[in-house]
Amino acid sequence: MAGANNYKNQSKNKIDLEYGRVPPQAVELEEAVLGALMLEKDAIISVGDLLKADSFYKDAHQKIYKAIMNLSTKEEPIDILTVTEELKRQGTLDEVGGPFYITQLTNRVASAAHIEFHARIIAQKHIQRELIRVSSDIQNQAFDDSIDVADLLDKAQQEVFDIAEGNIKKESAHIRPLADEVINQIVEAGKRPDGLSGVPSGFTALDRITSGWQKSDLVIIAARPSMGKTAFVLSMTRNMAVEHKAPIAIFSLEMGGDQLVKRMISSETELGSEKLRMVSWKILSGSNCM
Protein backbone atom coordinates (compact mmCIF):
# COMPACT_ATOMS: atom_id res chain seq x y z
CA MET A 1 0.00 0.00 0.00
CA ALA A 2 2.82 2.38 0.86
CA GLY A 3 4.41 1.79 -2.54
CA ALA A 4 1.13 2.44 -4.32
CA ASN A 5 0.58 5.66 -2.36
CA ASN A 6 4.11 6.84 -3.15
CA TYR A 7 3.49 6.15 -6.83
CA LYS A 8 0.26 8.14 -6.73
CA ASN A 9 1.97 11.04 -4.97
CA GLN A 10 4.78 11.00 -7.53
CA SER A 11 2.21 10.97 -10.35
CA LYS A 12 0.35 13.84 -8.69
CA ASN A 13 3.55 15.91 -8.45
CA LYS A 14 4.32 15.09 -12.08
CA ILE A 15 0.88 16.40 -13.06
CA ASP A 16 1.51 19.65 -11.16
CA LEU A 17 4.84 20.24 -12.90
CA GLU A 18 3.69 19.21 -16.36
CA TYR A 19 0.47 21.16 -16.56
CA GLY A 20 1.14 23.95 -14.08
CA ARG A 21 -2.27 23.37 -12.49
CA VAL A 22 -3.41 22.57 -8.99
CA PRO A 23 -5.14 19.17 -8.85
CA PRO A 24 -8.87 19.20 -8.10
CA GLN A 25 -9.36 19.49 -4.36
CA ALA A 26 -11.73 20.74 -1.67
CA VAL A 27 -9.56 21.14 1.43
CA GLU A 28 -12.05 23.32 3.31
CA LEU A 29 -14.76 20.71 2.81
CA GLU A 30 -12.35 18.02 3.98
CA GLU A 31 -11.89 19.99 7.20
CA ALA A 32 -15.66 20.42 7.55
CA VAL A 33 -16.33 16.70 7.08
CA LEU A 34 -13.65 15.64 9.57
CA GLY A 35 -14.95 18.17 12.07
CA ALA A 36 -18.54 16.96 11.61
CA LEU A 37 -17.47 13.35 12.13
CA MET A 38 -16.08 14.32 15.53
CA LEU A 39 -19.18 16.30 16.46
CA GLU A 40 -21.89 13.69 15.84
CA LYS A 41 -21.36 10.02 16.59
CA ASP A 42 -23.62 8.70 13.80
CA ALA A 43 -22.21 10.96 11.07
CA ILE A 44 -19.81 8.23 9.94
CA ILE A 45 -22.79 6.17 8.73
CA SER A 46 -23.54 8.83 6.08
CA VAL A 47 -20.04 8.93 4.59
CA GLY A 48 -18.50 5.55 5.37
CA ASP A 49 -19.40 4.17 1.93
CA LEU A 50 -18.61 7.40 0.10
CA LEU A 51 -15.12 8.15 1.36
CA LYS A 52 -11.91 6.28 1.96
CA ALA A 53 -8.62 7.69 3.24
CA ASP A 54 -7.30 8.28 -0.29
CA SER A 55 -10.34 10.44 -1.05
CA PHE A 56 -8.77 13.26 0.97
CA TYR A 57 -6.25 15.51 -0.72
CA LYS A 58 -4.17 16.46 2.33
CA ASP A 59 -1.99 13.74 3.79
CA ALA A 60 -2.88 14.90 7.32
CA HIS A 61 -6.57 14.53 6.56
CA GLN A 62 -5.99 11.01 5.26
CA LYS A 63 -4.35 10.03 8.54
CA ILE A 64 -7.14 11.60 10.61
CA TYR A 65 -9.81 9.84 8.58
CA LYS A 66 -7.99 6.52 9.01
CA ALA A 67 -8.02 7.07 12.78
CA ILE A 68 -11.76 7.83 12.66
CA MET A 69 -12.46 4.70 10.61
CA ASN A 70 -10.41 2.59 13.02
CA LEU A 71 -12.52 3.87 15.91
CA SER A 72 -15.70 3.16 13.95
CA THR A 73 -14.55 -0.39 13.17
CA LYS A 74 -13.90 -0.99 16.88
CA GLU A 75 -17.31 0.56 17.66
CA GLU A 76 -15.69 3.16 19.89
CA PRO A 77 -16.92 6.76 20.28
CA ILE A 78 -15.64 9.31 17.75
CA ASP A 79 -14.79 12.71 19.20
CA ILE A 80 -11.85 15.04 19.69
CA LEU A 81 -10.39 13.07 22.58
CA THR A 82 -10.74 9.58 21.08
CA VAL A 83 -9.41 10.65 17.68
CA THR A 84 -6.44 12.38 19.34
CA GLU A 85 -5.69 9.25 21.36
CA GLU A 86 -5.99 7.03 18.29
CA LEU A 87 -3.57 9.21 16.34
CA LYS A 88 -1.21 9.17 19.29
CA ARG A 89 -1.44 5.38 19.39
CA GLN A 90 -0.61 5.21 15.69
CA GLY A 91 2.30 7.62 16.17
CA THR A 92 0.93 10.15 13.66
CA LEU A 93 -0.46 12.84 15.97
CA ASP A 94 2.41 15.27 15.43
CA GLU A 95 2.35 14.62 11.67
CA VAL A 96 -1.23 15.88 11.39
CA GLY A 97 -0.62 19.05 13.41
CA GLY A 98 -1.08 17.87 16.98
CA PRO A 99 -4.09 18.17 19.30
CA PHE A 100 -4.54 21.84 18.40
CA TYR A 101 -5.27 21.05 14.75
CA ILE A 102 -7.75 18.33 15.72
CA THR A 103 -9.55 20.84 17.94
CA GLN A 104 -9.60 23.43 15.17
CA LEU A 105 -11.36 21.04 12.81
CA THR A 106 -14.49 21.00 14.96
CA ASN A 107 -14.64 24.79 14.70
CA ARG A 108 -14.98 24.55 10.90
CA VAL A 109 -18.57 23.32 11.06
CA ALA A 110 -21.56 23.75 13.36
CA SER A 111 -23.20 20.37 12.73
CA ALA A 112 -23.19 17.33 10.46
CA ALA A 113 -26.32 18.45 8.62
CA HIS A 114 -24.62 18.72 5.21
CA ILE A 115 -21.91 16.12 5.68
CA GLU A 116 -23.10 13.77 2.91
CA PHE A 117 -23.31 16.61 0.39
CA HIS A 118 -19.78 17.72 1.32
CA ALA A 119 -18.51 14.14 1.20
CA ARG A 120 -19.83 13.69 -2.34
CA ILE A 121 -17.86 16.73 -3.48
CA ILE A 122 -14.69 15.36 -1.85
CA ALA A 123 -15.27 12.01 -3.57
CA GLN A 124 -15.78 13.78 -6.89
CA LYS A 125 -12.50 15.67 -6.54
CA HIS A 126 -10.74 12.39 -5.74
CA ILE A 127 -12.15 10.76 -8.87
CA GLN A 128 -10.99 13.73 -10.94
CA ARG A 129 -7.48 13.42 -9.52
CA GLU A 130 -7.42 9.69 -10.21
CA LEU A 131 -8.57 10.22 -13.81
CA ILE A 132 -5.84 12.82 -14.30
CA ARG A 133 -3.25 10.46 -12.83
CA VAL A 134 -4.32 7.54 -15.01
CA SER A 135 -4.63 9.59 -18.21
CA SER A 136 -1.20 11.17 -17.62
CA ASP A 137 0.35 7.75 -17.09
CA ILE A 138 -1.33 6.31 -20.20
CA GLN A 139 -0.29 9.34 -22.23
CA ASN A 140 3.35 8.90 -21.25
CA GLN A 141 3.28 5.18 -22.07
CA ALA A 142 1.59 5.87 -25.42
CA PHE A 143 4.84 7.54 -26.55
CA ASP A 144 6.80 4.37 -25.73
CA ASP A 145 7.00 2.22 -28.88
CA SER A 146 8.17 -0.78 -26.84
CA ILE A 147 4.74 -1.11 -25.18
CA ASP A 148 2.17 -3.22 -27.03
CA VAL A 149 -0.86 -1.11 -27.98
CA ALA A 150 -3.33 -3.88 -27.10
CA ASP A 151 -1.80 -4.20 -23.63
CA LEU A 152 -1.96 -0.43 -23.21
CA LEU A 153 -5.63 -0.38 -24.18
CA ASP A 154 -6.38 -3.17 -21.71
CA LYS A 155 -4.53 -1.30 -18.98
CA ALA A 156 -6.36 1.95 -19.72
CA GLN A 157 -9.75 0.23 -19.64
CA GLN A 158 -8.92 -1.67 -16.44
CA GLU A 159 -7.64 1.38 -14.58
CA VAL A 160 -10.65 3.50 -15.51
CA PHE A 161 -12.92 0.60 -14.52
CA ASP A 162 -11.12 0.30 -11.18
CA ILE A 163 -11.71 4.00 -10.51
CA ALA A 164 -15.40 3.66 -11.27
CA GLU A 165 -15.81 0.43 -9.30
CA GLY A 166 -14.03 1.81 -6.26
CA ASN A 167 -16.26 4.87 -6.07
CA ILE A 168 -19.74 3.38 -6.43
CA LYS A 169 -22.04 3.68 -3.45
CA LYS A 170 -25.05 1.41 -3.30
CA GLU A 171 -28.07 3.47 -2.38
CA SER A 172 -30.34 2.33 0.43
CA ALA A 173 -34.07 1.99 -0.12
CA HIS A 174 -37.15 1.63 2.08
CA ILE A 175 -38.70 -1.82 2.03
CA ARG A 176 -42.32 -0.60 1.63
CA PRO A 177 -42.04 0.63 -2.01
CA LEU A 178 -39.90 -2.39 -2.88
CA ALA A 179 -42.47 -4.75 -1.40
CA ASP A 180 -45.29 -2.97 -3.26
CA GLU A 181 -43.38 -3.28 -6.54
CA VAL A 182 -42.71 -7.00 -6.04
CA ILE A 183 -46.35 -7.66 -5.13
CA ASN A 184 -47.50 -5.83 -8.27
CA GLN A 185 -45.13 -7.95 -10.34
CA ILE A 186 -46.55 -11.13 -8.81
CA VAL A 187 -50.12 -9.99 -9.45
CA GLU A 188 -49.34 -9.10 -13.07
CA ALA A 189 -47.59 -12.44 -13.60
CA GLY A 190 -50.70 -14.20 -12.27
CA LYS A 191 -52.83 -12.47 -14.89
CA ARG A 192 -50.67 -13.74 -17.75
CA PRO A 193 -51.62 -17.05 -19.36
CA ASP A 194 -48.02 -18.25 -19.22
CA GLY A 195 -47.61 -17.20 -15.57
CA LEU A 196 -44.20 -15.67 -16.26
CA SER A 197 -43.02 -12.52 -14.51
CA GLY A 198 -40.28 -11.71 -17.03
CA VAL A 199 -39.82 -11.63 -20.81
CA PRO A 200 -40.30 -15.12 -22.32
CA SER A 201 -37.35 -16.50 -24.26
CA GLY A 202 -39.58 -18.72 -26.39
CA PHE A 203 -37.96 -21.85 -24.95
CA THR A 204 -40.60 -23.31 -22.65
CA ALA A 205 -38.31 -25.49 -20.54
CA LEU A 206 -35.94 -22.58 -19.95
CA ASP A 207 -38.78 -20.17 -19.14
CA ARG A 208 -40.10 -22.57 -16.52
CA ILE A 209 -36.75 -22.34 -14.73
CA THR A 210 -36.21 -18.57 -15.05
CA SER A 211 -39.85 -17.40 -15.14
CA GLY A 212 -38.68 -15.36 -18.14
CA TRP A 213 -35.73 -12.99 -18.31
CA GLN A 214 -35.94 -10.53 -15.42
CA LYS A 215 -35.06 -6.84 -15.32
CA SER A 216 -31.44 -6.06 -14.36
CA ASP A 217 -30.37 -9.71 -14.78
CA LEU A 218 -27.01 -10.41 -16.40
CA VAL A 219 -27.31 -13.76 -18.18
CA ILE A 220 -24.11 -15.40 -19.41
CA ILE A 221 -24.42 -18.13 -22.05
CA ALA A 222 -21.21 -20.12 -22.24
CA ALA A 223 -20.14 -23.11 -24.32
CA ARG A 224 -17.26 -24.36 -26.42
CA PRO A 225 -16.78 -22.90 -29.93
CA SER A 226 -19.25 -23.95 -32.64
CA MET A 227 -21.84 -25.22 -30.17
CA GLY A 228 -24.56 -22.83 -31.33
CA LYS A 229 -24.38 -19.99 -28.80
CA THR A 230 -25.03 -17.28 -31.40
CA ALA A 231 -27.87 -19.21 -33.03
CA PHE A 232 -29.45 -19.76 -29.61
CA VAL A 233 -29.23 -16.07 -28.69
CA LEU A 234 -30.58 -14.95 -32.07
CA SER A 235 -33.46 -17.37 -31.74
CA MET A 236 -34.31 -16.00 -28.31
CA THR A 237 -34.12 -12.38 -29.41
CA ARG A 238 -36.31 -13.18 -32.42
CA ASN A 239 -38.92 -14.75 -30.13
CA MET A 240 -38.86 -11.78 -27.76
CA ALA A 241 -39.15 -9.22 -30.55
CA VAL A 242 -41.64 -10.99 -32.85
CA GLU A 243 -43.78 -13.07 -30.52
CA HIS A 244 -43.79 -10.81 -27.48
CA LYS A 245 -43.16 -7.35 -29.02
CA ALA A 246 -40.22 -6.63 -26.71
CA PRO A 247 -37.66 -4.07 -27.94
CA ILE A 248 -34.34 -5.80 -28.49
CA ALA A 249 -30.81 -4.53 -29.18
CA ILE A 250 -27.91 -6.78 -30.16
CA PHE A 251 -24.27 -5.78 -29.68
CA SER A 252 -21.83 -8.25 -31.18
CA LEU A 253 -18.05 -8.24 -31.12
CA GLU A 254 -17.96 -11.44 -33.18
CA MET A 255 -20.16 -10.64 -36.19
CA GLY A 256 -21.14 -7.62 -38.22
CA GLY A 257 -24.74 -6.51 -38.60
CA ASP A 258 -25.12 -8.05 -42.07
CA GLN A 259 -23.85 -11.42 -40.82
CA LEU A 260 -26.33 -11.41 -37.97
CA VAL A 261 -29.21 -10.54 -40.30
CA LYS A 262 -28.19 -13.33 -42.70
CA ARG A 263 -28.27 -15.82 -39.85
CA MET A 264 -31.71 -14.56 -38.84
CA ILE A 265 -32.99 -14.92 -42.40
CA SER A 266 -31.48 -18.39 -42.61
CA SER A 267 -33.27 -19.37 -39.41
CA GLU A 268 -36.62 -17.92 -40.53
CA THR A 269 -36.52 -19.41 -44.02
CA GLU A 270 -34.94 -22.69 -42.87
CA LEU A 271 -32.42 -22.31 -45.67
CA GLY A 272 -28.83 -23.28 -44.96
CA SER A 273 -26.13 -20.67 -45.32
CA GLU A 274 -24.86 -22.24 -48.55
CA LYS A 275 -28.37 -22.36 -50.04
CA LEU A 276 -28.99 -18.77 -48.97
CA ARG A 277 -25.78 -17.60 -50.65
CA MET A 278 -26.76 -19.40 -53.84
CA VAL A 279 -30.22 -17.79 -53.81
CA SER A 280 -28.64 -14.38 -53.24
CA TRP A 281 -26.25 -14.92 -56.17
CA LYS A 282 -29.09 -15.94 -58.51
CA ILE A 283 -31.18 -12.91 -57.49
CA LEU A 284 -28.26 -10.56 -58.11
CA SER A 285 -27.45 -12.23 -61.45
CA GLY A 286 -31.05 -12.09 -62.63
CA SER A 287 -31.42 -15.87 -62.82
CA ASN A 288 -34.44 -17.84 -61.67
CA CYS A 289 -34.14 -19.09 -58.09
CA MET A 290 -35.79 -22.42 -58.80
Secondary structure, DSSP 8 states (H G I E B T S, - for coil): -HHHHHHHHHHHHHHHHHH-------HHHHHHHHHHHHH-TTHHHHHTTT--GGG-SSHHHHHHHHHHHHHHHTT---SHHHHHHHHHHHT-TGGGTHHHHHHHHTTS-S-STTHHHHHHHHHHHHHHHHHHHHHHHHHHHHT-TTS-HHHHHHHHHHHHHHHHHTT-------HHHHHHHHHHHHHHHHHSTT--SSB--S-HHHHHHHSSB-TT--------TTSSHHHHHHHHHHIIIIIS--------SSS-HHHHHHHHHHHHHT--HHHHHHHHHHHHHT----
